[in-house]
């Protein structure tokens, strides 16, 4: 029997070949998309194209019925389509066309994941194999990044310049992209600990987490460090029993304080420099100018925004510091959403993401492994958003947009109930 064949709530296996095929092919496309997004390797447009073919097939064969799709799927599609449509009415010189095109790609990514079999409908063995595949893909990316990092360090020590042709695109040119990778991969690797019962598999998972922590420290991304600290504290409070969490969390906070105090790997110096000079950070100095620009907007501009790419186009005219006029986004998701897609887009995105995170973190699943998996997904989405909030653009960065879309739709896969139409 195919391990990805759906199982009815009562335990009776659905023996249709198409459902087994849908699981294998669909999840393979998803894993390829995750690996491509995390590493920059492979033609992601081709993977998205395969996803589109997969969606069309599932719709045509009646396995993903548009009329009966869950409301969460419909609302997400409507939000993405609306964001794309609104940006068709702005002058071409204002719009960042690549970012707008990424919204269409995100729409296909969302449909691809939403057309997958629901996690609840997959057999226990199938679930373990799926989690193993996720952990394997993330581990391959962690090992790849670790090799690149240690080669760079060895080259630096030897005074040689490394050939950057083989480096993973986008992740070592900007420390915050490497930080983003760690904020996504560290929580996801914990799924291995939740689902694997073999100690050998758990040891491998712990080794991968250790390598990932090295990469996190190597990134020197203070927002990534703070994000992982916050998400870890929240995770401990949600997963551990209350009696234990009340004692573990203070120990965790004390350990963080100790790392800063002893200045291990220069962490203390970096963190204290950030906390002491946070108000002078160039990112934060952009915010008052952006707020003033929003205040001076017309009603239509405030409601619908000035278009994706509008901040980069207009910011030289309202940024008080000429040295910061080259920055193409305000380094604040809330201000970016308000300025470029308006109050309407801000409400759609913030309320939607808030709902998904809350739904996962407060999971009521009776299966403990499923509950912990949903919490981990919520924590991962929270980590990606917290880290990216101050240092990366939401729309211009394909990594942010794709990872958020993947995590939101995976949350649907893990939380949607089995129905006759989406299973």
PyMOL commands that set and color helices and strands:
alter all, ss='L'
color gray80, all
select helices_A, chain A and resi 17-39+44-60+66-68+71-86+97-114+119-121+124-157+164-166+175-195+199-219+222-239+242-262+264-276+278-280+282-295+299-304+310-318+322-324+333-361+368-391+398-415
alter helices_A, ss='H'
color red, helices_A
deselect
rebuild
show_as cartoon
